[in-house]
Amino acid sequence: AASSGDSAAAASSGYRAAAASRGDRSSAASSGASSAAVVTGIDGRARAGEHGCIALAWWNTRAQRSEMRCARTSGKGGLKPHTWYRLNGRGEFVEDE
């Protein structure tokens, strides 16, 4: 599933599913195992299933550029599956309600 535009949303489910969204304040959610959720707009949020991947964009004020951060769900050091995340002002993943 894919969407574009500010505040857009994309969702998918199933094994190895993918959801991608483009636009500021957008959301992407994938619920299947080994799924991926990607938001390339600033201030987005995403969630993915077990053993998945979340990728979010953020504005690096120090470097004055947009950057992407990626993280896996599950496993040692991974994010919680089926949980919404966003990036804070330092480009760190934080839970979002």
C-alpha positions as CSV (number, residue, x, y, z in Angstrom):
1,A,0.0,0.0,0.0
2,A,1.2,3.5,-0.8
3,S,0.0,7.0,-0.2
4,S,1.2,10.6,-0.7
5,G,0.4,14.1,0.5
6,D,0.6,15.7,3.8
7,S,-1.1,13.7,6.6
8,A,-1.6,10.7,4.2
9,A,-1.9,7.2,5.6
10,A,-1.0,3.7,4.2
11,A,-1.7,0.3,5.8
12,S,-1.1,-3.3,4.8
13,S,-1.2,-6.7,6.4
14,G,0.1,-10.2,5.7
15,Y,3.4,-11.9,5.7
16,R,6.2,-9.6,4.2
17,A,3.7,-6.8,3.5
18,A,4.8,-3.2,2.9
19,A,3.2,0.2,3.6
20,A,4.8,3.4,2.4
21,S,3.7,7.0,2.8
22,R,5.1,10.2,1.5
23,G,4.2,13.7,2.9
24,D,4.7,15.5,6.1
25,R,2.9,14.1,9.2
26,S,2.0,10.9,7.3
27,S,1.5,7.4,8.7
28,A,2.3,3.9,7.6
29,A,1.4,0.6,9.3
30,S,2.1,-3.0,8.4
31,S,0.9,-5.7,10.7
32,G,2.2,-9.0,9.2
33,A,5.4,-10.7,10.2
34,S,8.5,-9.5,8.4
35,S,6.6,-6.4,7.2
36,A,7.9,-2.9,6.5
37,A,6.5,0.5,7.2
38,V,8.2,3.6,5.6
39,V,7.3,7.3,5.8
40,T,9.6,9.6,3.8
41,G,7.9,12.9,5.0
42,I,9.0,14.8,8.1
43,D,7.1,14.2,11.4
44,G,5.6,10.9,10.3
45,R,4.8,7.8,12.4
46,A,4.9,4.1,11.6
47,R,4.5,0.7,13.0
48,A,5.4,-2.8,11.8
49,G,4.8,-6.4,12.8
50,E,7.2,-8.9,14.4
51,H,10.6,-9.2,12.7
52,G,9.8,-6.2,10.6
53,C,11.3,-2.8,9.8
54,I,10.3,0.8,10.4
55,A,11.9,3.7,8.4
56,L,11.1,7.3,9.2
57,A,12.4,10.7,8.0
58,W,13.4,13.6,10.3
59,W,14.9,17.1,9.9
60,N,18.5,17.3,11.1
61,T,18.8,20.9,12.2
62,R,22.5,20.7,12.8
63,A,23.2,19.5,9.2
64,Q,20.2,21.4,7.7
65,R,18.9,18.4,5.8
66,S,16.3,15.6,5.8
67,E,17.6,12.2,6.9
68,M,16.2,8.7,7.2
69,R,16.4,6.4,10.2
70,C,15.6,2.7,10.1
71,A,15.1,0.1,12.9
72,R,14.0,-3.5,13.2
73,T,11.1,-4.7,15.3
74,S,11.6,-7.6,17.7
75,G,14.9,-9.1,18.7
76,K,17.6,-7.8,21.0
77,G,17.7,-4.0,20.8
78,G,14.8,-3.8,18.4
79,L,11.6,-1.8,18.6
80,K,8.4,-3.2,19.9
81,P,6.2,-4.8,17.2
82,H,2.7,-3.4,16.6
83,T,3.6,-0.2,18.3
84,W,3.5,3.3,16.8
85,Y,6.8,5.2,16.6
86,R,8.0,8.6,15.6
87,L,11.4,10.3,15.6
88,N,12.3,13.0,18.2
89,G,14.4,16.1,17.4
90,R,17.6,14.0,17.8
91,G,16.5,11.4,15.2
92,E,15.7,8.8,17.9
93,F,12.8,6.4,17.8
94,V,10.2,7.1,20.5
95,E,6.8,5.5,21.1
96,D,3.8,7.5,19.8
97,E,0.2,7.0,20.8
